[in-house]
Amino acid sequence: MQEDFHYYATYCAAIISGYEHEQALDIAYSAQLVDLCSKTFLNRIKAPHIAATTQLQLEMMDARTDVIGLQEITRIWASFHFLPYDLYAQKEHRTKRYMMRYRLICRPNGDLVVKTVELAKNRPLQSVGIAMHVLADTWAHMNFAGTPSLVINNTTAEFTEFVQADEGEKEVERKIKFRHNPSAPDDLEKGIFTNSLFQGNEHSVMNLGHGRAGHLPDYSYMKYRYVPAWNDYKDIIKDNPSDYMMAFTQMITALKYLNGKIERFEKETYDYDAIEEYRDRIDDILRKRQHNACDDWKKFGEELSGKEIPDFDLEKYVDEFVRSNKRNRNNTFLAKFIMGAIAHKGMVTNEIFKSGNLLAGFTKEIRIPRKEETA
């Protein structure tokens, strides 16, 4: 997913679920920060690298692909962007090495989604935002794994998208063309997109996540057919508009649990009642063919709250953090985000390790202070 969903749509979900404007902004900011909190950023603000929630392209170019390097990559991407669905999944006639990768495939409604949301309960809003990012990405990034793996994340070159020439007409499939120029914008009208180059090395970073599918999983309007390696090269249809709607309504359910409006967060629970009067509006935003839907989600969010939503600014809380003394630093916005990120990464990493899977290594789990302890 992109800023349109992680920042603006998350804000909308928070408002609908009952959070106040300023609270919703903190949640949305934290959800978007997950895509930007790299080692480069943490180094600049002199914060611990263990809090990294993403890796920049330049960082990936220099990333090690030995055992230690691969574990670091997996800890970040499996924890925050490709949350594993079933760490104990079974598949016949596969080696243990294959199964360690197969069990990291991301899908929604796994046990780790529940643990992710529960970990944020009664914790600062930064942890709530982190949980919403992770939950949302299980819908966009499903069927890919957050570890470099050719045998899991590779696809054939045959991608088709479902398009309508005019409203109301039957969908037809159109072949997608891929190129490998990351600086060229995707051409939505001609169906030309950028993806990663095929690399036959199992551990190449080109085989991380949905690189072989380019940005298709991140476009809310996209409905497409493709053939993944892990599925024995049988095709799958990915319907992003439907999946993103389920992600949005599941976020509302999770947020209602986190703000105390419901007692439990359960898998496969979607609060469609909460969006009944907005459902057509949301569906139109999700299905609109565009590079991102920031403007549409922002307008909707401002109508919901009657307040202005500022543009995301990575520098917003940097001075507060950098200029704070040791005594007060833990009460800053970024410190609370950092603690939440380390705690979440520790939880996911050690759940993977406890399952007998060594691909993420292991790390120390920390306790996140409750909200009243950081006031």
N, C-alpha and C positions, 0 to 999 in steps of 0.2 A: 504494500500500500504506500501511498504518498502523503504529502502534507495535507492534501484536501481531506482525506479521511482521518489521519492520525491527529490533526490539529482541529480543523473546523468541524468535522462530523463528530469527533469525540466531545467537543464543546456542546454540540447540539444534544447528544445523548445524555450528557451530564445535566443540562438544563431540564430536559424532559424527565429525568429521573429524580429531580428535586433539589439539586445543588444550586446554590446562589451563583450569581455572575462571577464574582472573584474566585470562588472555589472552582467553578467550571473552567476558568482560564488557567488556573494552576494545574488542574488535571490534564487539560489539553496540551499545555506547554510541556509538561513532563512526558506525555505520550509522544509528542513530536521530537523531543530531545533525545529519545532512544535512538533515532536515526542519525544523530549528529554527535553523540558523546564518544568520540574516538580517542585513541591514545594521543594523537596530535593535539586535540583540544585539552585533554587532561594535563598534558605536559605544559601547555601554555599557562594554565591556571595553577600549576604545581599541585595537582591532585593525584591520588594513587592510580596507576594504570590498571589495576585490577577492576576498576569501575567501568572500564570500556564496554560500551553496549553495541558498538559497530566498528567497522574497519573501513577507512577510506580507500579509494582505488590505488593511490600511491602507496599506502601501507600494505595493501594486498600484493602489490608488485614485489615488495621486499620481504613478504612473509615467508618464514621457514616452512618447509613441508616434511621435515623429519617428525618423529613421534611427538616431541615437545611442541613444535610449531603447529602441527595438526590438532593437538589437544587444545591449544589456545584458540585457534580458529573455531573449533567445534563448541567450546564453552560459550563464545560470544554468539554465534549464529544459531545454535540449537536452543540457547536459553531465551533469546530475545526476538527472533524472527522466524524460526522454524521449530516451534515447540513440538517435541515428539508426541505422537498419538498413543502408541502402545509399546512400552519398553520390553514387553515380554511376548511380542507377536511371534507367531510360528509360520514357517514356510517350508514345505517338504524339500528334501534333497538339496539343501543349501549348507555351505560350510559355516563354521562359527564366525570367521572373518566377514563373510557376506552378511550374516544375520546382525552383526553389530551395526552395520550401516543401514540395513533394512529397518531395524527397530527405531531408527532416528527419523523416519519419514514423518512429516508434519501433516496433521489433519485436525479438524475441530473436534471438540467434545471428548478429549482424552482426559484421563485422571489428572494429568499435570495442569490442565486448564483450571480445574477446581482448586488444586493446591496453589496455583498462581494467584487466584482471586482471594482465597482464604488468607494467604500470606499478607495481603494488603489490608485486611480487616483491622480497624482501629489503629491504623498507621497513618503517617502524614500523607497528604494528597499527592505528593510526588510518587509514592508507592502505588497509589491508585492509578495514576497516569501510566506508569510502567506496565501495570497489569492489563490496562486497556489496550496498549500497543500490542502486547504479546497475544492477547485474546483475538484481536482483530486480524493479526497476521496469520493465525491458524486457518482463517478462511481464505485469504488471498493466496497464501503460499502452500496450500495443501498439495500433497503428492510429491513434494520435494524435501530433501533433507539438508540440515544445516551443517554438513560436513563435506569436504571435497570427495566426490565419489563418482567415477564414471559409470559403475554398474548400477547405481541408483539414479543419478540425476541426468544421465544422458538421454537424449531423445533422437528420434529420426528427424530428418529435415522437412518432413511432410506435416505442415501445420495448415489448417484451414480455419477461417472465421465465418460466423453466421451473420449475414448482413441482410438488410431490407432496402430495396431500391426506393420504395415509398411507404409511408405509414399505412399499416393495415395489410400490406402485401405479405405473402409467405416468405419466410426466411430462405435464403439460398447460401450455399457454401462457396467461399472464395478463397483461393490459394493465397497464403501469406508468403511474402518474399522477405528473406533475411539478408542483412548486410552486417559487416563487422566494424563499422566506424562509430565508436562511442561518442564522437563529437557531433555527429549528424542527428538532428531530431527525427523521431519516427514520423513517417508520412502516413497519416491516418486515412486520407482519402484514397491513396493508391495501395494501401495495405503493405507498406514497406517498413520493416522494423529492424532494430539492432539486437543481435544476440552475441553470445560469446563464441569464440572460435572452437571448433572441435579439437580436443586434445586427448590422445590415446592413453595418457598417463592417468592412472586411477586417482592419484592424489593431486592433480593439477588444480589450482584455484579456479581455473576456468570451469571446473566441474562442481563448483559450490552452488548449492541452492538452485534457483530457477534461471541461472545464467543462460542455459541453452534455450530457454523460452523468452529471453529478453524481458521487456517490461510488460508483456501480456498479462501476467498475474496481477499487476498493479493498476491496470485500467479498469475502472468499475463498469464501464459499458461493454467490455469485451466478452464475447461468448465464442469459444474456439474448440477445435478438435486437434488432439496431438497424440503421439505414441511414445510413452516413457519406457525406459529400459527396465525398471524394476517390475513392471507389469507384464513381463515376457513379451514386450512389444505389441501389446494389444491397445487399441485406441481408447481414449478417455475424452469425454466432452466436459469442458469446464465452463460453467455458467456464472460469470462474475456478478451480473446484476442480482440474481437470486441469492448468491452466496453473500454478497455485501449487505443485502437487506437482512439476512439472518445474523450477520455479524453485528449490525447496528442494533437490532432488537435484543440480541444476547448481551451486548454491552449495557443496555438499559437495565436488563435483569440483574447483571452483576453490580452495577452502580447502585441499584436500589438495595441490594444486600449490603453493600459497603457503607451506605449512609443510613442503614437501620430500618428501611421501610419494609423489608421482608427478612425473614429469619434465616433462610438458607439459600445458597446458590447451588443449583443442580444443573447437570449437563442436559443439553437438548431442551432448554427452556428459553422461550423467546417472547418478549412482551409486545406482541402486536397490538394489544388493546391500547397501550400508551401512545401509539402512533396512528391510531385509527383516523383521526382528522387530517393527518399529514401524509398518509401513506402514498397517495398519488404524487404529491410534491416530491417526496423522497425518491420514489421510483423514477420520476422524470430526471432528477439529478443524476441518479446512478446510470441511467441509460443514455444520457446525452454524450455523443461522441466528441470527446475533447481530450487534450493532453492532461489536463487536471481540472478538477471541479471546485477549486478554491473559492472563486467568486460566488458560485451558486450556494455552496454550503455556508459561506460567510453571511450572505444575505438572509438565508433561512435562519441561521443562528441569531442574528441581530433582531429578526422579527420575533423569535421565540422569547428573547430576554428583554427586548427593548433597550439593550445596551450595545455600545460599540465594541467590536472584537478587534483588538490591535493585531497588526501583522506579526508573525513570529519573528523574534529577534534573538539570535543566539547570544548576543552580548548583553542581554537585558539584566542578568543577575551576576555577571562576571565581576564587576567592581565590588559589589557587596561581599562576594566570597574572598576575593584577593585582598581586600583592605581590612577584612575582619581579623581580630586577634584570636589566639588559640582558645581563649575562654568563650568567645561568642560564635566561633565559626560553625559549630554544630547546629546552630539555629538558623543558618542561612539557607536559602532556597536550594542552592547547588549541593550543599553538604547533605541535605535531606535526600536529594535525588541520588547522590553518590552512595549513601548508606543503603537506600532502597535497591539500587542496581546491584551492589555487592551481595546483598542478602538474597535477591532473586537468583542471581547467577549461581550462588552457592547451593541454593535449594535444588535447582534443576541439575546442576553438575553432579551433585551427590546422589540424586535419584537415579541418574544414568549409571553412576559408579556402582550403586547398591544392586542394580539389576545385573551386574556382571559384565557390563560394557565399559571398556577402557578408553574409548575414543575421545572422551572429554576429560580424562584424568580425574582428579578429585581436588577439592578445595575446602577451606574452612568455612563453615556456615556461621553467620553472625546474626545476632538478634537486633531487629529494628526497634528503636524506642517507640513506644506508643505516643499518640498525639499529645496527650497531657504531659508527657515527660519532655517534650520538646517545646512546650509553650513558653 
